[in-house]
Amino acid sequence: QVQLVESGGGLVQPGGSLRLSCAASGISASINVMRWYRQVLGKQREFVATITSRAITNYADSVKGRFTISRDNAKNTVYLQMNSLKPEDTAVYYCDLVRASPTNINYWGQGTQVTVSS
């Protein structure tokens, strides 16, 4: 059974930092593409960052230079380090695993709330 569990969210002041974790079970987080998305209630889900099996990373322009996606293969976990947080970063953050073989299938976690406020 495939399961993704996000953690690490919380309340932080503007300019602060948080480190989100996405622990995968039942599937490899290292040989598959992993992505972070975020969503504000009533808004469309927004792409944040991605990392491929070859550790190639890409970021949304809104977070570039502030967020870093990484993974620990031994722990089968993907991370999102968020620095210089802004109020507009407030959202529920979701982990997405894209299984390319045998077919393109997405697996989603339940999300973790990040709130940036004074």
GINOR-V127817 format. One record per helix or strand of 2 or more residues. SS is the DSSP state (a for helix, b for strand). FROM is the first residue (numbers start at 1). LEN is the number of residues. If there is no record, write none. Layout:
ss: (SS,SS)
from: (FROM,FROM)
len: (LEN,LEN)
This chain:
ss: (b,b,b,b,b,b,b,b,a,b,b,b)
from: (3,10,18,33,46,57,67,77,87,91,105,112)
len: (5,3,8,7,6,3,6,6,3,9,4,5)
